[in-house]
Amino acid sequence: MLLGLKLINSARLAVSISAVALALGLAACGDSSSTSEDTTGGEQGATSGGSDLSGDIAIDGSSTVFPITEAMAEEFQKANPDVRITVGVSGTGGGFKKFCAGETDISDASRPIKKSEIEICQEAGIEYVELPVAYDAVSVVVNPENDFAACLTVEELNKMWEPDAQDKIDNWNQIRDDFPDQKLSLYGPGTDSGTFDYFTDAINGEEGASRGDFTASEDDNVVVQGVANDPGAIGYFGLAYYEENQGKLKAVEVDDGDDSNGQGCVTPSTETVDDGTYQPLARPIFIYVRKEAIASPQVKEFVDFYLATDSKDLVSEVGYIPMAEEIYTAVQTRFEDEKTGSVFDGGSTVGVNLKEVLGKEEKAE
């Protein structure tokens, strides 16, 4: 059975993020001479290679995408125990550094590849296939003792996090007059994180534009613990980490400030991402596959498994939002055709509609 997200978090806490390479060597737990039974039972996207597959797959990148990839790898290895998959968590930016150096086969990313990263990959002769795999809701959280910040507007979040707030905005009553005179502490992902890039783009209007005087970590669990232990704290990370830690944290509703849509305050959830109301903090998340690695049967079969519509149950189990079936189909076709490059051209995904973006690419061909 799929290990719970608590076990995932425990494993991540046990190892330094900068050096982590979580080996999912399930083969060591069984008899490698016996035929491996496909435990997916046809419900989790069974592979065609079965126990005939062997070899290594190296993955690194986003801590946000990590739970999905870890879950996919775990299930895939049950049917293919001679395949060894390692999953590192060095952040989206850190993952692309390794990927563009040819050190990994797959890169987890919570944002599209940047133009600067595209250039590095091009210089190294690394071609890649960009594959959306799920949706996420960047969740703003506060300490459970906070009984006043139930909903914040994008403007108020900007007031907290914009570069000009550094060394100036340090009290909750500076955000709203009726908030208490209480120290404001900020926690968030580090600058190598795709979540940091997305949040700053969505809230501050420019990717990477942020005050620097906050507690930053590529490990989302550090943010969880920081907010959980500080009554005046606020932080942000992917929906899965909020759902796993609801007993320690309180989610803040977000008002996008658009009076014309009448949405007002919206809670981060699967439902509000599906219906498009959780804006501007809903986003697609990705894996990037090195084209040369697709020639390796174990990589090809693993990515096929990852993209199978039946595998979307795994996406839900670890707290993320599956894509619509027609989007899965478009992404599968993109992989089968080994369509290289990025449909985002190093740009933003704030408010993006994947169906439209992928549809335009198909029409252009």
KALINHU-V535128 format. One record per helix or strand of 3 or more residues. SS is the DSSP state (a for helix, b for strand). FROM is the first residue (numbers start at 1). TO is the last residue. Records with the same first field share a line. If there is no record, write none. Layout:
# KALINHU-V535128
SS: FROM-TO + FROM-TO
This chain:
# KALINHU-V535128
a: 5-13 + 17-19 + 26-29 + 50-52 + 63-79 + 91-100 + 115-123 + 154-161 + 163-165 + 172-174 + 194-204 + 220-228 + 239-244 + 259-261 + 270-274 + 291-295 + 297-307 + 309-317 + 325-336 + 354-364
b: 55-61 + 83-87 + 106-109 + 128-137 + 139-143 + 151-153 + 185-189 + 215-217 + 233-237 + 249-251 + 253-255 + 282-290
